[in-house]
Amino acid sequence: MSEVDDQIARSRAMLQRMAEDRGGAPRASRARRLQVRDLGRRLTRIAIAVAVILAVTTVAGLVLNGIGIMGAFAMIVAIVAAVLFFGARSTERPVSFERLAQSDVKALPAQTERWLSQQRPLLPAPAVQLVDRIGQRLDTLSPQLARVDNDTPEAQEVRKLIGEQLPAFVADYERVPAALRAQERNGRTPDMELVDGLRLIEQEIGDMTQRLAAADLDQLQTRGRFLELRYKDEAQG
């Protein structure tokens, strides 16, 4: 086996590990990073609001020769109100089911991750773990869609799975009354149906990533062998 073949084999093995990895510390998904960014923005707004309140209070104290007890109380109330207001108000626009269906395919993985993140509090623990893994899959899939047009069969396949079937499946589960989700029906519970379905979706997203990356791997292999024929033979000659 040549050096190029070795490189191609290593590239394929890396892609396989990326598609099938189940253990180790998971890489933070885009949805998680957006949550961290949202928290940072909230803290920034709180800090700015508190700074403005303190500045206004300081100026008023200088002009009025003190603000007194009532002024100090008003300042504390204003600071608490600012913390509660900006702390509870998300800076990220919620993703709706309808918005997913209208998203450009290149933005669809990120939008689906955000939508799934919104559903986490409504799902059982085993499903939440799968949602996290699906988020990682979508994060890996996203770069593969950068060169895919919306009207191609590949784009339609991606949109069907992660823009329609995945959110519709989770929404179907959420419509089941909470008291019935752990009760068996025909030998299975809604919780079991949800976990099994999400597991299949996760695997299919991994397969999609591999199929979309196949062309890049083939191009790498072709270019590598061309370089080997062009330059290695010349060097030996």
C-alpha positions in Angstrom: 0.0 0.0 0.0 1.3 3.5 -1.0 1.7 6.5 1.2 -1.4 8.0 -0.5 -3.4 4.9 0.2 -2.3 5.1 3.8 -3.5 8.7 4.0 -6.9 7.8 2.4 -7.4 4.9 4.8 -6.6 7.2 7.8 -9.1 9.8 6.5 -11.8 7.2 6.1 -11.1 5.8 9.6 -11.3 9.3 11.1 -14.7 9.9 9.4 -15.9 6.5 10.6 -14.9 7.3 14.2 -16.6 10.7 13.9 -19.8 9.0 12.7 -19.9 6.2 15.2 -18.3 7.7 18.3 -20.5 6.9 21.4 -18.0 7.4 24.2 -15.6 10.0 25.6 -16.3 13.6 26.4 -18.8 14.9 23.8 -17.9 18.0 21.9 -20.1 20.9 22.7 -22.9 21.2 20.1 -23.7 24.5 18.4 -26.9 24.7 20.4 -24.9 24.5 23.6 -22.6 27.2 22.4 -25.6 29.4 21.6 -26.8 28.9 25.1 -23.5 30.0 26.5 -23.5 33.0 24.1 -27.0 33.9 25.2 -26.0 33.7 28.9 -23.0 36.0 28.2 -25.3 38.5 26.5 -27.7 38.5 29.4 -24.9 39.2 31.9 -23.6 42.0 29.7 -27.0 43.6 29.5 -27.3 43.3 33.3 -23.9 44.8 33.8 -24.7 47.8 31.5 -28.0 48.4 33.2 -26.5 48.3 36.7 -23.7 50.7 35.5 -26.3 53.1 34.1 -28.3 53.0 37.3 -25.2 53.6 39.5 -24.1 56.5 37.2 -27.6 58.1 37.3 -27.7 57.7 41.1 -24.2 59.2 41.5 -25.1 62.2 39.3 -28.4 62.7 41.2 -26.5 62.6 44.5 -24.1 65.2 43.4 -26.8 67.5 42.1 -29.1 67.0 45.0 -26.4 66.9 47.6 -27.3 63.3 48.5 -30.1 60.9 47.6 -31.3 59.9 51.1 -32.7 56.7 52.3 -35.6 56.7 49.8 -33.1 57.3 46.9 -30.9 54.5 48.0 -34.0 52.2 48.3 -35.1 53.3 44.8 -31.6 52.5 43.4 -31.7 49.0 45.0 -35.2 48.3 43.6 -34.1 49.5 40.1 -31.0 47.2 40.2 -33.1 44.2 41.3 -35.7 44.9 38.5 -32.9 45.2 35.9 -31.4 41.9 37.0 -34.7 40.1 36.9 -35.8 41.7 33.6 -32.6 41.1 31.6 -31.8 37.8 33.3 -35.1 36.2 32.4 -35.2 37.6 28.8 -33.4 35.4 26.2 -31.4 37.2 23.5 -31.9 34.3 21.1 -35.1 34.2 19.0 -37.0 31.0 19.6 -37.2 28.6 16.7 -40.7 27.5 15.7 -41.7 24.4 13.9 -42.8 26.5 10.9 -39.4 28.3 10.8 -37.6 25.0 10.5 -39.6 24.1 7.4 -38.6 27.4 5.8 -34.9 27.4 6.7 -32.2 27.3 4.1 -30.6 23.8 4.1 -27.2 25.3 5.1 -28.8 26.8 8.2 -31.1 23.9 8.9 -28.7 21.9 11.2 -28.2 24.9 13.5 -31.9 25.7 13.5 -32.8 22.1 14.3 -30.2 22.0 17.1 -31.8 25.1 18.7 -35.3 23.7 18.4 -34.2 20.5 20.0 -32.6 22.4 22.8 -35.9 24.1 23.5 -37.5 20.7 23.8 -35.1 19.3 26.4 -37.1 20.1 29.5 -40.1 18.1 28.0 -38.2 14.9 27.3 -37.2 11.9 29.5 -33.5 11.5 30.5 -32.6 8.8 27.9 -34.1 10.9 25.2 -32.2 14.0 26.3 -28.9 12.0 26.0 -29.9 11.1 22.4 -30.9 14.7 21.7 -27.4 15.8 22.8 -25.8 13.2 20.4 -28.1 14.3 17.6 -26.9 17.8 18.2 -23.3 16.7 17.8 -24.3 14.9 14.6 -25.9 18.0 13.3 -22.8 20.0 14.2 -20.7 17.6 12.1 -23.2 17.6 9.2 -23.4 21.3 8.9 -20.1 21.9 7.1 -21.0 19.2 4.6 -24.0 21.2 3.6 -22.0 24.4 2.8 -21.8 23.4 -0.9 -25.2 21.8 -1.2 -27.9 23.7 -3.1 -31.5 23.7 -1.7 -33.0 22.0 -4.8 -30.6 19.0 -4.9 -31.8 15.5 -3.9 -29.3 15.6 -1.1 -30.7 18.8 0.3 -34.3 17.5 0.0 -33.2 14.3 1.9 -31.7 16.3 4.7 -34.7 18.7 4.9 -37.1 15.8 5.1 -35.3 14.1 8.0 -34.1 16.9 10.2 -36.5 19.7 9.1 -39.7 17.7 9.0 -39.6 14.1 10.4 -37.4 14.7 13.4 -39.4 17.7 14.8 -42.7 16.1 13.9 -41.8 12.9 15.7 -40.8 14.8 18.9 -43.9 17.0 18.6 -46.1 13.8 18.4 -44.5 12.6 21.6 -45.1 15.9 23.4 -48.8 15.8 22.6 -49.1 12.6 24.6 -50.3 13.4 28.1 -47.4 13.2 30.6 -49.3 10.7 32.7 -49.5 8.2 29.8 -46.0 8.4 28.5 -44.7 5.6 30.8 -47.8 3.3 30.3 -47.5 0.3 28.0 -49.7 0.1 24.9 -49.2 -3.0 22.7 -46.1 -3.9 24.7 -44.4 -0.5 24.3 -44.5 2.8 26.1 -44.4 6.3 24.4 -41.0 6.8 26.2 -39.7 3.7 24.5 -41.0 4.7 21.1 -39.3 8.1 21.5 -35.9 6.8 22.4 -35.9 4.1 19.7 -37.0 6.7 17.1 -34.4 9.2 18.1 -31.7 6.5 18.0 -32.6 5.7 14.4 -32.6 9.3 13.4 -29.2 9.8 15.0 -27.8 6.9 13.0 -29.3 8.2 9.8 -27.8 11.6 10.3 -24.4 9.9 10.7 -25.0 8.0 7.5 -25.9 11.2 5.7 -22.7 12.8 6.8 -20.7 9.9 5.4 -22.5 10.0 2.1 -22.0 13.7 1.7 -18.3 13.4 2.6 -17.7 10.5 0.2 -17.1 12.9 -2.7 -14.5 14.8 -0.7 -12.8 11.6 0.2 -12.8 10.5 -3.4 -11.4 13.8 -4.6 -8.7 13.6 -1.9 -7.8 10.1 -3.1 -7.7 11.1 -6.8 -5.6 14.2 -6.1 -3.2 12.3 -3.9 -2.6 9.6 -6.5 -2.1 12.3 -9.2 0.5 13.9 -7.0 2.1 10.6 -6.4 2.3 9.8 -10.1 3.4 13.4 -11.0 6.1 14.1 -8.4 7.1 10.9 -6.7 8.0 9.2 -10.0 9.9 12.3 -11.1 11.9 12.3 -7.8 12.8 8.7 -8.2 13.8 9.3 -11.8 
